[in-house]
């Protein structure tokens, strides 16, 4: 267990270490795993976060773009997947099992297969190069898994509770809002966190749809620009990597209990 933790934490620790050392120290002793607290420098972070006009890499704006895309993706995915998952788990219709299996089958295809058709369609619709268009692309990628995750939890909610609400005069939408959603809150939150992390880290579609719009780049796209440039010092590249990784690490550890509960509660009740 200690070895697993060490193997997982060491790369991030080394990345963090390189980001606060001066480039001269890194060149003289790149393998050092310690840093003198008196020599710690935040210049790399200043250069990464400063705007392009001020001579920096503009990562602050890129973080804002990533936040917009990830949030839009979560909201649209949940709006689409919650009624879809509820319909598959509760409403009887012809081909329900086949539709359920199809959602998972769609996710099994590599992203690159659907990249070209989506690129052509969004270009014709005029959505290429916009954050909203990128969020819609991510929804097409995350909604099948979200439906699959939520479907399992909705199936564990006692049908008798919903039937009692229907007898009391509630409509089906009111049953979902007042009965099913509050009970499924852990699973909904876990799904939202999963979708957010996928949208935050995604690179292929961001490159394909935003490469011509520097002002719309996400933070993963900005980091790839740093890694491909010989003019960017290693310390700045590592600072950019920390900026990309740290929000997801913080989000994961602050919501770990909720995430585990949401992913396993359906199995416990089943």
C-alpha positions as CSV (number, residue, x, y, z in Angstrom):
1,X,0.0,0.0,0.0
2,X,2.8,2.4,0.9
3,X,4.5,1.6,-2.4
4,X,1.3,2.3,-4.3
5,X,0.9,5.7,-2.6
6,X,4.6,6.5,-3.2
7,X,4.4,5.6,-6.9
8,X,1.2,7.8,-7.2
9,X,2.4,10.8,-5.3
10,X,6.1,10.9,-6.4
11,X,5.4,12.2,-9.9
12,X,3.2,15.0,-8.6
13,X,5.7,15.9,-5.9
14,X,8.5,16.1,-8.4
15,X,6.4,18.2,-10.8
16,X,5.6,20.6,-7.9
17,X,9.3,20.6,-6.9
18,X,10.5,21.6,-10.4
19,X,7.9,24.4,-10.6
20,X,9.3,26.2,-7.5
21,X,13.0,25.9,-8.3
22,X,15.0,28.3,-10.5
23,X,15.9,27.1,-13.9
24,X,19.6,27.3,-13.1
25,X,19.2,24.9,-10.1
26,X,17.2,22.5,-12.3
27,X,19.9,22.5,-15.0
28,X,22.7,21.9,-12.4
29,X,20.9,19.2,-10.4
30,X,17.8,18.0,-12.1
31,X,17.5,14.8,-10.1
32,X,17.3,16.5,-6.7
33,X,14.2,15.7,-4.6
34,X,14.7,18.5,-2.1
35,X,14.6,22.2,-2.3
36,X,16.0,24.8,0.1
37,X,13.0,26.8,1.4
38,X,15.1,30.0,1.0
39,X,15.5,29.4,-2.7
40,X,11.8,28.7,-3.5
41,X,10.7,30.8,-6.4
42,X,7.2,31.5,-7.7
43,X,8.4,33.2,-10.9
44,X,7.2,30.3,-13.0
45,X,3.7,30.6,-11.7
46,X,3.7,34.3,-12.3
47,X,4.8,33.8,-15.9
48,X,2.2,31.1,-16.4
49,X,-0.7,33.0,-14.9
50,X,0.1,36.4,-16.3
51,X,-1.7,37.6,-19.4
52,X,-0.2,37.2,-22.9
53,X,-0.1,41.0,-23.2
54,X,2.0,41.1,-20.0
55,X,4.5,38.6,-21.4
56,X,3.0,35.6,-19.7
57,X,1.2,32.5,-20.9
58,X,-2.4,33.6,-20.0
59,X,-3.3,30.5,-18.1
60,X,-5.7,32.5,-15.8
61,X,-8.0,33.1,-18.9
62,X,-7.5,29.5,-20.0
63,X,-8.7,28.3,-16.6
64,X,-11.8,30.4,-16.9
65,X,-12.5,28.9,-20.3
66,X,-12.0,25.3,-18.9
67,X,-14.3,26.2,-16.0
68,X,-17.0,27.4,-18.4
69,X,-16.8,24.4,-20.7
70,X,-16.7,21.9,-17.8
71,X,-19.6,23.5,-16.0
72,X,-21.8,23.7,-19.2
73,X,-21.0,20.1,-19.9
74,X,-22.1,19.0,-16.4
75,X,-25.3,21.0,-16.5
76,X,-26.3,19.9,-20.1
77,X,-25.3,16.3,-19.4
78,X,-27.4,16.0,-16.3
79,X,-30.4,17.7,-17.9
80,X,-30.2,15.1,-20.7
81,X,-29.2,12.1,-18.7
82,X,-31.5,12.3,-15.7
83,X,-34.8,11.9,-17.6
84,X,-33.1,9.4,-20.0
85,X,-31.9,7.2,-17.1
86,X,-35.2,7.5,-15.3
87,X,-37.1,6.5,-18.5
88,X,-34.9,3.4,-19.0
89,X,-35.2,2.3,-15.4
90,X,-38.9,3.0,-14.9
91,X,-40.9,3.3,-18.1
92,X,-41.7,0.1,-20.0
93,X,-41.4,0.5,-23.8
94,X,-40.4,-1.7,-26.7
95,X,-36.6,-2.1,-27.1
96,X,-35.8,-0.7,-23.6
97,X,-33.0,-3.3,-23.0
98,X,-31.5,-2.7,-26.5
99,X,-31.5,1.1,-26.0
100,X,-29.8,0.6,-22.6
101,X,-27.1,-1.6,-24.1
102,X,-26.7,0.9,-27.0
103,X,-25.7,3.7,-24.6
104,X,-22.8,1.7,-23.3
105,X,-21.9,0.4,-26.8
106,X,-21.6,4.0,-28.1
107,X,-19.0,4.8,-25.4
108,X,-16.9,1.8,-26.5
109,X,-16.0,3.4,-29.8
110,X,-12.7,5.4,-29.8
111,X,-13.1,9.2,-29.7
112,X,-11.2,9.6,-32.9
113,X,-13.9,7.8,-34.9
114,X,-16.6,10.3,-34.1
115,X,-14.2,13.3,-34.2
116,X,-14.3,13.8,-37.9
117,X,-18.1,13.6,-38.4
118,X,-18.6,16.0,-35.4
119,X,-16.0,18.4,-36.9
120,X,-17.8,18.5,-40.2
121,X,-21.3,18.9,-38.6
122,X,-20.2,21.6,-36.1
123,X,-18.3,23.5,-38.9
124,X,-21.5,23.6,-41.0
125,X,-23.5,24.7,-37.9
126,X,-21.0,27.5,-37.1
127,X,-20.3,26.1,-33.7
128,X,-16.7,25.3,-34.2
129,X,-14.4,27.6,-32.3
130,X,-16.9,28.3,-29.5
131,X,-16.9,27.1,-25.9
132,X,-20.6,26.2,-26.2
133,X,-19.9,24.0,-29.2
134,X,-17.1,22.2,-27.4
135,X,-19.4,21.6,-24.4
136,X,-22.0,20.1,-26.7
137,X,-19.4,17.8,-28.1
138,X,-18.4,16.7,-24.6
139,X,-22.1,16.0,-23.8
140,X,-22.3,13.6,-26.7
141,X,-19.3,11.9,-25.2
142,X,-20.3,11.8,-21.6
143,X,-24.1,11.5,-21.7
144,X,-24.1,7.7,-22.5
145,X,-22.0,6.9,-19.4
146,X,-24.0,9.3,-17.3
147,X,-27.2,7.6,-18.2
148,X,-25.7,4.2,-17.5
149,X,-24.4,5.4,-14.1
150,X,-27.7,7.0,-13.1
151,X,-29.9,4.2,-14.4
152,X,-28.5,1.7,-11.9
153,X,-29.3,4.0,-9.0
154,X,-32.8,4.9,-10.2
155,X,-33.6,1.2,-10.4
156,X,-32.8,0.7,-6.7
157,X,-35.4,3.3,-5.5
158,X,-38.5,1.5,-4.3
159,X,-41.3,1.7,-6.9
160,X,-43.9,1.9,-4.1
161,X,-42.7,5.4,-3.1
162,X,-43.3,6.7,-6.6
163,X,-46.6,4.9,-6.9
164,X,-47.8,6.5,-3.7
165,X,-46.9,9.9,-5.0
166,X,-48.8,9.2,-8.2
167,X,-51.8,8.1,-6.2
168,X,-51.6,11.4,-4.2
169,X,-51.9,13.3,-7.5
170,X,-48.3,14.0,-8.5
171,X,-47.4,14.0,-12.2
172,X,-44.5,11.9,-13.4
173,X,-42.3,15.0,-13.5
174,X,-43.2,15.9,-10.0
175,X,-42.4,12.4,-8.9
176,X,-38.9,12.7,-10.4
177,X,-38.3,16.1,-8.8
178,X,-39.8,15.4,-5.4
179,X,-39.1,11.7,-4.9
180,X,-36.5,10.2,-7.2
181,X,-34.0,13.1,-7.5
182,X,-33.6,13.7,-3.7
183,X,-33.0,10.0,-3.1
184,X,-30.6,9.8,-6.0
185,X,-28.6,12.8,-5.0
186,X,-25.4,10.9,-4.1
187,X,-25.4,9.2,-7.6
188,X,-26.2,12.5,-9.3
189,X,-23.3,14.3,-7.6
190,X,-20.9,11.4,-8.4
191,X,-21.9,11.6,-12.0
192,X,-21.5,15.4,-12.1
193,X,-18.0,15.1,-10.6
194,X,-17.0,12.4,-13.1
195,X,-18.3,14.5,-16.1
196,X,-16.5,17.6,-14.8
197,X,-13.2,15.8,-14.5
198,X,-13.6,14.4,-18.1
199,X,-14.4,17.8,-19.5
200,X,-11.6,19.5,-17.6
201,X,-8.8,17.2,-18.8
202,X,-10.0,16.4,-22.3
203,X,-7.5,17.4,-25.1
204,X,-8.4,15.8,-28.5
205,X,-11.7,17.6,-29.1
206,X,-10.3,20.9,-27.6
207,X,-7.5,20.8,-30.1
208,X,-9.7,19.9,-33.0
209,X,-12.4,22.5,-32.3
210,X,-10.5,25.5,-30.8
211,X,-7.0,25.4,-32.3
212,X,-7.7,28.5,-34.4
213,X,-9.2,30.5,-31.5
214,X,-6.4,31.3,-29.1
215,X,-8.7,33.3,-26.9
216,X,-11.0,30.3,-26.5
217,X,-8.4,27.7,-25.6
218,X,-8.9,25.5,-22.5
219,X,-6.1,24.9,-20.0
220,X,-5.2,21.5,-21.4
221,X,-4.7,23.0,-24.8
222,X,-2.5,25.8,-23.4
223,X,-0.4,23.2,-21.6
224,X,0.2,21.3,-24.9
225,X,1.5,24.6,-26.4
226,X,4.1,24.9,-23.6
227,X,5.3,21.3,-23.9
228,X,5.8,21.7,-27.7
229,X,7.9,24.9,-27.4
230,X,11.7,24.8,-26.9
231,X,11.6,28.4,-25.6
232,X,9.6,27.6,-22.5
233,X,11.7,26.6,-19.5
234,X,11.0,23.3,-17.7
235,X,10.0,25.2,-14.6
236,X,7.3,27.1,-16.4
237,X,6.0,23.8,-18.0
238,X,5.8,22.2,-14.6
239,X,4.0,25.2,-13.2
240,X,1.5,24.9,-16.0
241,X,1.1,21.2,-15.2
242,X,0.4,22.0,-11.6
243,X,-2.2,24.6,-12.5
244,X,-3.9,22.0,-14.7
245,X,-3.8,19.2,-12.2
246,X,-4.3,21.0,-8.8
247,X,-8.0,21.9,-9.2
248,X,-9.0,18.3,-10.1
249,X,-6.9,16.9,-7.2
250,X,-8.5,19.3,-4.7
251,X,-12.0,18.6,-6.1
252,X,-11.4,14.9,-5.9
253,X,-10.2,14.9,-2.3
254,X,-12.8,17.3,-1.0
255,X,-15.6,15.2,-2.6
256,X,-14.0,11.7,-2.2
257,X,-16.6,10.5,0.3
258,X,-19.5,11.7,-1.9
259,X,-18.0,10.2,-5.0
260,X,-17.4,6.8,-3.4
261,X,-20.9,6.8,-1.9
262,X,-22.5,7.7,-5.2
263,X,-20.6,5.0,-7.2
264,X,-21.3,2.2,-4.7
265,X,-24.6,2.9,-3.1
266,X,-26.6,1.5,-6.0
267,X,-24.7,-1.8,-5.7
268,X,-25.3,-1.9,-1.9
269,X,-29.0,-1.5,-2.4
270,X,-29.2,-3.9,-5.3
